[in-house]
């Protein structure tokens, strides 16, 4: 009897298996029109909601094309979101690589091609902005061949669809091609499979709490269902579709935001039905505090961002060799952040978060700098400028003196730089920088210092001297010599 039941169950499962909507990732260089293209498809003006007209989070959206559905993941295109693009490629069935016809293959286009190759997913190319004048498609296809991408019209298997996100030209053909490629991939699903999904993004909503946007990979998820990610097990409190509307369940390939987690989940984390017992994956935390005590001479930062994925991208983009991140987390800046920064000698930077008036007043009294930005590139740029200014100040503190090279002599021991001291002193054995311009600076050391034929230990302001460097540098008359304290 049990064998008959097992046989009937297997037959039932086979009959229930059906095709599922494809999960499609849009990738490409910044400002090549990924969000504008998705905007046209959805008619929802996604781009107008993004500060600076650029996408700064991963978004997942589902659209209907006739009686079929397509789930789109819109990934940021700027280089600082490379890690987020990697997550996008790993959870997708198909990539649409968007290339602007007026700019062609750019640096992040190449990065995207590498991620696609590593992920092993099929892709097609949407050649956007085809409505602009003087477009040379052949030149772009020639450049793509250098990266091993051979289009269909040249005997390869990569489809190129010319489109215009502005006029809608070619968009219907692009959707049809996406569905065709999905059908060729034979994407299958079964409602009897236990639920599992992948996190696209998680963030702290000021009213609701922590929300995690996921793509359902298998089965379905219901309100009240017990699910897990990493070490955290929860009961789903609420589900929201890509329009922010409450729903009772989400099915395979559908993007959905889940309310119920108490920790932020890193992008790419698996989420699964509690019955699977799928093991333990690391879960993101709201705050991370550095335990590295070797931070002398580094710029110290407390970093806050509005979402976990954005925080990861920001931390990966800051110039790490010159920084010590003493604390990082998601959410608005708090009094605790200010006290921590004050005790650590750190500054606070925040992306797309707020600092209440009481917090700003506290920061002023504690002499803690707070820099808030809504465009991530400006935030990174401000940090880089502060690091540069800090280096200049530290160098000035260590500066013994400056001199200008006014002559060039050749002796058996090597080239001699004849120079005159402008400020301070120039010392034998000291480390020096020979500077010609902002872009030309050579570090070396003075091994011989003379005035006339006399060996000296120092040359003071107004005095002439001759110096031999080791290692030798190709100095010119007019170059400046900056003498530093020996380390």
C-alpha positions as CSV (number, residue, x, y, z in Angstrom):
1,X,0.0,0.0,0.0
2,X,2.8,2.4,0.9
3,X,4.6,1.7,-2.4
4,X,1.4,2.6,-4.3
5,X,1.0,5.8,-2.3
6,X,4.7,6.7,-3.0
7,X,4.2,6.1,-6.7
8,X,1.1,8.3,-6.8
9,X,2.8,11.0,-4.9
10,X,5.7,11.0,-7.3
11,X,3.3,11.2,-10.3
12,X,1.4,14.0,-8.6
13,X,4.7,16.0,-8.0
14,X,5.8,15.5,-11.6
15,X,2.4,16.8,-12.9
16,X,2.6,19.8,-10.5
17,X,6.1,20.8,-11.8
18,X,5.7,23.8,-14.1
19,X,7.7,26.7,-15.6
20,X,8.4,29.7,-13.3
21,X,9.0,33.3,-14.0
22,X,12.6,34.2,-14.7
23,X,14.6,36.4,-12.3
24,X,16.4,38.9,-14.4
25,X,19.2,41.2,-13.3
26,X,19.9,44.5,-15.0
27,X,23.6,45.4,-15.0
28,X,25.8,48.0,-16.6
29,X,27.9,51.2,-16.2
30,X,26.6,54.2,-14.3
31,X,24.2,56.3,-16.2
32,X,23.8,53.8,-19.1
33,X,20.1,53.7,-18.4
34,X,19.3,50.6,-16.4
35,X,16.8,52.3,-14.1
36,X,15.3,54.3,-16.9
37,X,14.8,51.1,-18.9
38,X,13.1,49.4,-15.9
39,X,11.2,52.6,-15.3
40,X,9.8,52.5,-18.9
41,X,8.8,48.8,-18.4
42,X,7.0,49.4,-15.1
43,X,5.7,52.9,-15.9
44,X,6.5,53.7,-12.2
45,X,9.2,56.4,-12.4
46,X,11.7,54.6,-10.2
47,X,14.6,56.9,-11.2
48,X,12.8,60.0,-9.9
49,X,12.9,58.5,-6.4
50,X,16.6,58.1,-6.3
51,X,18.8,61.0,-5.1
52,X,21.0,62.3,-8.0
53,X,19.1,60.1,-10.5
54,X,21.1,57.0,-9.7
55,X,20.2,53.8,-8.1
56,X,21.9,53.4,-4.7
57,X,20.1,50.2,-3.4
58,X,19.3,46.9,-5.0
59,X,15.6,46.8,-5.9
60,X,13.5,43.8,-7.0
61,X,10.4,44.3,-9.0
62,X,7.9,42.0,-10.9
63,X,6.1,42.9,-14.1
64,X,3.6,41.1,-16.2
65,X,4.1,40.6,-20.0
66,X,0.9,39.2,-21.3
67,X,0.2,36.2,-19.2
68,X,3.8,35.8,-18.2
69,X,5.8,37.4,-15.4
70,X,9.4,38.6,-15.1
71,X,11.2,39.6,-11.9
72,X,13.7,42.3,-12.4
73,X,16.6,43.1,-10.1
74,X,17.9,46.6,-10.6
75,X,21.5,46.8,-9.4
76,X,23.5,50.0,-8.9
77,X,26.0,50.7,-11.7
78,X,28.8,52.7,-10.0
79,X,32.0,51.0,-9.1
80,X,31.4,51.4,-5.3
81,X,28.5,48.9,-5.7
82,X,30.6,46.1,-7.1
83,X,29.9,43.8,-4.2
84,X,26.1,44.5,-4.6
85,X,26.4,43.6,-8.3
86,X,28.1,40.4,-7.4
87,X,25.1,39.4,-5.2
88,X,22.8,40.3,-8.0
89,X,24.5,38.0,-10.4
90,X,24.4,35.1,-8.0
91,X,20.6,35.0,-7.6
92,X,19.6,35.6,-11.2
93,X,18.5,33.3,-14.0
94,X,19.4,35.8,-16.7
95,X,21.4,39.1,-17.0
96,X,20.5,42.0,-19.2
97,X,23.7,43.9,-19.7
98,X,22.7,47.5,-20.5
99,X,25.2,49.4,-22.7
100,X,24.7,53.0,-23.7
101,X,25.0,53.3,-27.5
102,X,26.7,56.7,-27.2
103,X,29.4,55.6,-24.8
104,X,29.9,51.9,-25.5
105,X,31.9,49.5,-23.3
106,X,33.1,51.2,-20.1
107,X,35.1,50.0,-17.0
108,X,32.1,48.8,-15.1
109,X,30.7,47.1,-18.3
110,X,33.9,45.0,-18.1
111,X,33.4,44.3,-14.4
112,X,29.8,43.2,-15.1
113,X,31.0,40.8,-17.8
114,X,33.4,39.3,-15.2
115,X,30.6,38.8,-12.7
116,X,28.4,37.2,-15.3
117,X,31.1,34.8,-16.3
118,X,31.8,33.9,-12.7
119,X,28.1,33.4,-12.0
120,X,27.7,31.2,-15.1
121,X,24.4,32.7,-16.1
122,X,23.1,33.4,-19.6
123,X,22.9,37.1,-20.7
124,X,21.8,39.3,-23.5
125,X,22.7,42.9,-24.3
126,X,20.3,45.9,-24.3
127,X,21.9,48.6,-26.4
128,X,20.3,51.6,-24.9
129,X,19.9,55.3,-26.1
130,X,19.6,54.1,-29.7
131,X,17.5,57.2,-30.4
132,X,20.6,59.4,-30.1
133,X,22.3,60.6,-33.4
134,X,25.5,59.2,-34.8
135,X,25.3,55.8,-33.1
136,X,27.9,53.3,-34.2
137,X,26.6,49.8,-33.2
138,X,29.4,48.0,-35.2
139,X,32.1,49.8,-33.2
140,X,30.6,48.6,-29.9
141,X,30.3,45.0,-31.2
142,X,33.9,45.2,-32.2
143,X,34.9,46.3,-28.7
144,X,32.8,43.5,-27.2
145,X,34.7,40.9,-29.2
146,X,37.9,41.9,-27.3
147,X,36.2,40.7,-24.2
148,X,35.1,37.4,-25.8
149,X,31.5,38.5,-26.4
150,X,30.5,37.5,-30.0
151,X,27.0,38.7,-31.0
152,X,24.5,36.7,-33.1
153,X,25.1,38.6,-36.3
154,X,28.8,37.8,-36.1
155,X,28.3,34.0,-35.7
156,X,28.1,34.0,-31.9
157,X,25.2,33.4,-29.4
158,X,24.9,36.7,-27.6
159,X,21.7,38.6,-28.5
160,X,21.8,42.4,-28.9
161,X,18.5,44.3,-28.7
162,X,18.7,48.0,-29.7
163,X,16.4,49.9,-27.3
164,X,15.5,53.4,-26.1
165,X,14.4,53.8,-22.5
166,X,13.3,57.3,-23.6
167,X,11.0,56.5,-26.5
168,X,10.3,52.8,-25.8
169,X,11.8,51.6,-29.1
170,X,12.8,48.0,-28.9
171,X,11.5,47.4,-25.3
172,X,8.8,45.0,-26.4
173,X,11.4,43.0,-28.4
174,X,13.6,42.9,-25.3
175,X,10.9,41.5,-23.1
176,X,10.0,38.9,-25.7
177,X,13.7,37.9,-26.0
178,X,13.9,37.6,-22.2
179,X,10.9,35.2,-22.1
180,X,12.4,33.2,-25.0
181,X,15.8,32.8,-23.3
182,X,13.9,31.8,-20.1
183,X,11.9,29.2,-21.9
184,X,15.1,27.8,-23.4
185,X,16.6,27.5,-19.9
186,X,13.5,25.4,-18.9
187,X,13.1,27.1,-15.5
188,X,10.9,24.7,-13.4
189,X,9.1,24.9,-10.0
190,X,6.9,22.9,-7.7
191,X,4.6,24.2,-5.0
192,X,5.4,21.1,-3.0
193,X,9.0,22.1,-2.5
194,X,9.7,23.7,1.0
195,X,10.3,27.5,0.9
196,X,13.7,28.9,0.4
197,X,14.9,32.3,-0.8
198,X,17.8,34.7,-1.1
199,X,18.2,38.1,0.5
200,X,18.4,41.0,-1.9
201,X,18.6,43.8,0.7
202,X,17.7,44.5,4.3
203,X,17.2,47.8,6.0
204,X,15.8,49.4,9.1
205,X,12.4,51.0,8.5
206,X,11.8,53.8,11.0
207,X,8.1,52.8,11.5
208,X,8.0,49.0,11.0
209,X,11.4,47.8,12.1
210,X,13.8,45.5,10.1
211,X,12.6,44.5,6.6
212,X,14.4,42.0,4.4
213,X,13.6,41.9,0.7
214,X,14.1,38.4,-0.8
215,X,13.5,36.5,-4.0
216,X,11.6,33.3,-3.5
217,X,13.7,30.6,-5.0
218,X,11.6,27.5,-4.1
219,X,8.1,26.9,-2.8
220,X,6.2,29.8,-1.2
221,X,6.3,31.9,2.0
222,X,3.2,32.7,4.1
223,X,2.3,35.2,6.8
224,X,2.7,33.3,10.1
225,X,5.2,30.8,8.6
226,X,8.3,29.9,10.6
227,X,11.4,30.6,8.7
228,X,15.1,31.1,9.4
229,X,18.3,32.8,8.2
230,X,21.6,32.1,9.8
231,X,21.1,31.6,13.5
232,X,17.8,33.5,13.7
233,X,14.4,31.8,13.6
234,X,11.3,33.9,13.3
235,X,7.6,33.8,12.5
236,X,6.7,36.0,9.5
237,X,4.8,39.0,10.9
238,X,3.9,40.6,7.5
239,X,4.7,40.4,3.8
240,X,4.8,43.3,1.3
241,X,5.0,43.1,-2.5
242,X,7.2,45.3,-4.6
243,X,4.6,48.0,-4.5
244,X,4.6,48.1,-0.7
245,X,1.2,46.4,-0.4
246,X,0.5,43.8,2.2
247,X,0.0,40.3,0.8
248,X,-0.7,36.9,2.4
249,X,1.8,34.9,0.5
250,X,4.7,35.1,-2.0
251,X,5.4,32.4,-4.6
252,X,8.4,31.3,-6.5
253,X,10.5,34.0,-8.3
254,X,8.4,36.7,-6.6
255,X,10.2,39.6,-4.7
256,X,8.8,40.2,-1.3
257,X,9.7,42.1,1.8
258,X,9.5,40.2,5.1
259,X,8.8,41.8,8.5
260,X,9.9,39.8,11.5
261,X,13.7,39.6,11.6
262,X,15.6,41.3,14.5
263,X,18.9,41.4,12.7
264,X,19.9,42.9,9.4
265,X,20.6,40.2,6.8
266,X,23.6,40.5,4.4
267,X,22.7,40.5,0.7
268,X,23.0,37.0,-0.7
269,X,22.0,35.3,2.7
270,X,19.8,32.2,2.3
271,X,16.3,32.2,3.9
272,X,14.5,28.9,4.3
273,X,11.5,27.1,5.9
274,X,12.2,26.1,9.5
275,X,11.6,22.4,8.5
276,X,14.6,22.4,6.2
277,X,17.1,22.7,9.1
278,X,19.6,24.1,6.6
279,X,22.4,24.7,9.0
280,X,23.8,28.0,10.1
281,X,25.0,31.0,8.1
282,X,26.3,34.2,9.5
283,X,23.7,36.9,10.1
284,X,24.5,40.6,9.7
285,X,24.3,42.7,12.8
286,X,23.1,46.2,13.2
287,X,26.5,47.4,14.6
288,X,30.0,46.3,14.2
289,X,32.8,47.6,16.5
290,X,36.4,47.3,15.6
291,X,38.7,45.4,18.0
292,X,41.8,46.4,16.1
293,X,43.9,48.6,18.5
294,X,46.7,49.3,15.9
295,X,45.1,52.6,14.8
296,X,47.8,55.1,15.5
297,X,48.0,57.8,12.8
298,X,44.8,56.6,11.0
299,X,41.7,58.7,10.5
300,X,39.0,57.1,12.7
301,X,35.4,56.9,11.6
302,X,32.0,55.9,12.8
303,X,30.0,54.9,9.7
304,X,26.2,54.8,9.5
305,X,24.0,54.0,6.5
306,X,20.3,53.4,5.8
307,X,20.6,49.8,4.7
308,X,22.9,46.8,5.2
309,X,23.8,46.4,1.5
310,X,24.7,50.1,1.2
311,X,26.8,49.9,4.4
312,X,28.8,47.0,3.0
313,X,29.3,48.9,-0.3
314,X,30.4,52.1,1.5
315,X,32.8,50.2,3.8
316,X,34.3,48.4,0.8
317,X,34.8,51.7,-1.1
318,X,36.5,53.8,1.6
319,X,40.4,54.0,1.4
320,X,41.0,51.3,4.0
321,X,44.8,51.7,4.4
322,X,44.4,55.2,5.8
323,X,41.2,54.6,7.9
324,X,40.2,52.8,11.1
325,X,36.4,52.0,11.1
326,X,35.8,52.0,14.8
327,X,32.1,51.4,14.5
328,X,29.7,50.7,11.7
329,X,25.9,50.2,11.6
330,X,22.5,50.8,10.1
331,X,20.1,53.5,11.1
332,X,20.0,57.1,12.2
333,X,22.9,58.6,14.2
334,X,22.3,58.4,17.9
335,X,23.7,59.9,21.1
336,X,25.5,56.6,21.7
337,X,27.3,57.0,18.3
338,X,28.5,60.5,19.4
339,X,29.8,59.4,22.8
340,X,31.6,56.5,21.1
341,X,33.2,58.8,18.5
342,X,34.2,61.2,21.2
343,X,35.9,58.6,23.3
344,X,37.6,57.1,20.2
345,X,38.7,60.4,18.7
346,X,36.6,59.6,15.6
347,X,34.4,61.5,13.1
348,X,31.0,60.3,12.1
349,X,29.8,59.9,8.5
350,X,26.3,59.0,7.5
351,X,24.7,58.0,4.2
352,X,21.0,58.7,3.7
353,X,20.4,58.8,7.5
354,X,19.4,61.5,9.9
355,X,20.9,63.1,13.0
356,X,18.2,64.6,15.3
357,X,18.8,68.1,16.7
358,X,19.7,66.8,20.1
359,X,22.3,64.5,18.6
360,X,23.8,67.4,16.6
361,X,23.9,69.6,19.7
362,X,25.6,66.8,21.6
363,X,28.1,66.4,18.8
364,X,28.9,70.1,18.9
365,X,29.5,70.0,22.7
366,X,31.6,66.9,22.3
367,X,33.5,68.4,19.4
368,X,32.6,65.5,17.1
369,X,32.3,66.1,13.4
370,X,29.2,64.7,11.6
371,X,29.1,64.6,7.8
372,X,25.7,63.5,6.3
373,X,25.3,62.9,2.5
374,X,22.5,61.5,0.3
375,X,24.8,60.7,-2.6
376,X,27.5,58.2,-1.7
377,X,30.2,59.5,-4.0
378,X,30.2,62.9,-2.3
379,X,30.6,61.1,1.1
380,X,33.6,59.1,-0.1
381,X,35.1,62.1,-1.8
382,X,34.9,64.2,1.5
383,X,36.6,61.4,3.4
384,X,39.4,61.2,0.8
385,X,39.9,65.0,1.0
386,X,40.1,64.9,4.8
387,X,42.7,62.1,4.6
388,X,44.8,64.1,2.2
389,X,44.6,67.2,4.4
390,X,45.5,65.1,7.4
391,X,48.6,63.8,5.6
392,X,49.7,67.3,4.7
393,X,49.4,68.5,8.3
394,X,51.3,65.5,9.6
395,X,54.0,66.0,7.0
396,X,54.3,69.7,7.9
397,X,54.8,68.7,11.6
398,X,57.7,66.4,10.6
399,X,59.2,68.9,8.1
400,X,62.7,70.1,9.1
401,X,63.2,72.4,6.1
402,X,62.9,73.1,2.4
403,X,65.4,73.9,-0.3
404,X,65.3,74.6,-4.0
405,X,67.7,72.9,-6.5
406,X,69.6,75.6,-8.4
407,X,72.5,73.6,-9.9
408,X,73.4,70.1,-11.1
409,X,77.0,68.7,-10.9
410,X,78.4,65.3,-11.8
411,X,81.2,63.8,-9.6
412,X,82.7,60.3,-9.4
413,X,80.3,59.5,-6.5
414,X,77.3,60.5,-8.6
415,X,75.1,63.5,-9.3
416,X,75.2,66.4,-6.9
417,X,72.2,68.6,-6.4
418,X,73.3,72.2,-5.7
419,X,70.6,73.8,-3.7
420,X,69.7,76.8,-1.4
421,X,67.8,76.4,1.9
422,X,64.6,78.4,1.9
423,X,63.2,77.4,5.4
424,X,64.4,75.5,8.3
425,X,67.4,73.2,8.0
426,X,68.5,70.4,5.6
427,X,70.3,67.5,7.5
428,X,72.7,64.8,6.4
429,X,71.2,61.4,6.7
430,X,67.6,62.7,6.7
431,X,64.8,61.4,4.5
432,X,63.8,63.9,1.8
433,X,61.2,64.3,-0.9
434,X,62.3,65.7,-4.2
435,X,59.2,67.4,-5.6
436,X,58.6,68.7,-9.2
437,X,54.8,68.9,-9.3
438,X,51.7,67.5,-7.6
439,X,52.1,64.3,-9.7
440,X,55.9,64.0,-9.4
441,X,57.5,63.2,-6.1
442,X,60.5,60.9,-5.3
443,X,61.5,59.8,-1.8
444,X,65.2,59.3,-1.0
445,X,67.9,60.1,1.6
446,X,70.8,62.5,1.7
447,X,74.0,60.5,2.2
448,X,76.5,63.3,1.5
449,X,76.1,67.0,2.4
450,X,78.8,69.6,1.6
451,X,79.3,73.4,1.5
452,X,82.1,74.0,-1.0
453,X,84.6,71.2,-0.2
454,X,83.6,71.0,3.5
455,X,81.5,68.1,4.8
456,X,78.7,69.4,6.9
457,X,75.9,67.9,9.0
458,X,73.4,70.7,8.4
459,X,72.6,73.6,6.1
460,X,70.6,76.4,7.5
461,X,68.2,79.0,6.0
462,X,69.9,81.1,3.3
463,X,72.9,78.7,2.9
464,X,73.9,76.9,-0.3
465,X,74.9,73.2,-0.2
466,X,75.6,70.2,-2.4
467,X,73.8,66.9,-1.7
468,X,74.1,63.4,-3.0
469,X,71.0,61.2,-2.8
470,X,70.7,57.5,-2.3
471,X,68.8,56.0,-4.0
472,X,69.6,58.4,-6.8
473,X,66.7,60.4,-8.3
474,X,66.4,62.1,-11.7
475,X,66.1,65.7,-10.3
476,X,65.9,68.9,-12.3
477,X,66.9,72.5,-11.6
478,X,63.9,74.1,-10.0
479,X,62.8,71.0,-8.1
480,X,62.0,71.4,-4.4
481,X,63.7,69.4,-1.6
482,X,61.6,68.8,1.6
483,X,63.6,67.4,4.5
484,X,61.8,65.2,7.0
485,X,62.5,63.8,10.5
486,X,64.2,60.4,10.1
487,X,61.9,57.5,11.2
